[in-house]
Amino acid sequence: MHDKKELCDKITALYPDIGACGMNVDVSWDEQEKMWVVHLEKDVHKLDHYLATTDADYCMDDKQCVSLGLEIAQLRKNIEGKQF
């Protein structure tokens, strides 16, 4: 399993416009759910995305980051005022 710094660094490398680790992006492990939680924040908008370990592994291995990418796209739309 990867650690939170590795995962956070990967997210900011893939999506550099969302911000920096520890400022706009943070990652934590939810022991109860046994999942990673990606905390995204931009301006007044906040979003927490639960990322299964298998999805995190795929993302870290450059295979796919689909679910996380969709959440980041939603956050961008919220910031731009284009909510569904």
C-alpha positions as semicolon CSV with decimal commas, in nm:
position;residue;x (nm);y (nm);z (nm)
1;M;0,000;0,000;0,000
2;H;0,118;0,350;-0,075
3;D;0,152;0,626;0,181
4;K;-0,039;0,953;0,190
5;K;0,254;1,165;0,069
6;E;0,304;0,946;-0,239
7;L;-0,065;0,959;-0,322
8;C;-0,091;1,334;-0,264
9;D;0,217;1,399;-0,478
10;K;0,071;1,183;-0,757
11;I;-0,260;1,372;-0,749
12;T;-0,091;1,712;-0,769
13;A;0,135;1,586;-1,050
14;L;-0,170;1,471;-1,249
15;Y;-0,379;1,778;-1,168
16;P;-0,133;2,064;-1,103
17;D;-0,401;2,333;-1,130
18;I;-0,583;2,213;-0,818
19;G;-0,308;2,324;-0,583
20;A;-0,040;2,192;-0,353
21;C;-0,033;1,908;-0,103
22;G;-0,117;2,026;0,245
23;M;-0,283;2,340;0,113
24;N;-0,554;2,257;-0,143
25;V;-0,513;1,880;-0,147
26;D;-0,469;1,645;0,143
27;V;-0,496;1,270;0,175
28;S;-0,582;1,064;0,481
29;W;-0,657;0,701;0,555
30;D;-1,003;0,621;0,691
31;E;-0,948;0,320;0,913
32;Q;-1,318;0,248;0,954
33;E;-1,393;0,250;0,579
34;K;-1,050;0,107;0,485
35;M;-1,026;0,368;0,209
36;W;-0,822;0,676;0,126
37;V;-0,997;1,010;0,160
38;V;-0,882;1,281;-0,078
39;H;-0,967;1,624;0,062
40;L;-0,989;1,891;-0,208
41;E;-1,033;2,259;-0,133
42;K;-1,034;2,559;-0,363
43;D;-1,161;2,899;-0,252
44;V;-1,479;2,826;-0,050
45;H;-1,543;2,492;-0,221
46;K;-1,455;2,169;-0,042
47;L;-1,490;1,811;-0,153
48;D;-1,397;1,480;0,008
49;H;-1,356;1,183;-0,222
50;Y;-1,326;0,825;-0,097
51;L;-1,074;0,631;-0,301
52;A;-1,055;0,252;-0,270
53;T;-0,706;0,110;-0,227
54;T;-0,732;-0,067;-0,564
55;D;-0,823;0,263;-0,733
56;A;-0,534;0,434;-0,555
57;D;-0,299;0,158;-0,672
58;Y;-0,420;0,193;-1,033
59;C;-0,367;0,567;-1,014
60;M;-0,019;0,530;-0,865
61;D;0,072;0,277;-1,137
62;D;-0,040;0,522;-1,410
63;K;-0,320;0,290;-1,519
64;Q;-0,624;0,506;-1,445
65;C;-0,751;0,773;-1,211
66;V;-1,107;0,788;-1,342
67;S;-1,314;0,826;-1,024
68;L;-1,078;1,085;-0,880
69;G;-1,066;1,270;-1,211
70;L;-1,446;1,291;-1,217
71;E;-1,453;1,436;-0,865
72;I;-1,187;1,693;-0,955
73;A;-1,387;1,787;-1,266
74;Q;-1,694;1,835;-1,045
75;L;-1,496;2,056;-0,806
76;R;-1,378;2,267;-1,100
77;K;-1,737;2,307;-1,223
78;N;-1,847;2,414;-0,875
79;I;-1,567;2,671;-0,861
80;E;-1,662;2,807;-1,202
81;G;-2,029;2,820;-1,100
82;K;-2,133;2,553;-1,347
83;Q;-2,299;2,307;-1,112
84;F;-2,521;2,038;-1,260
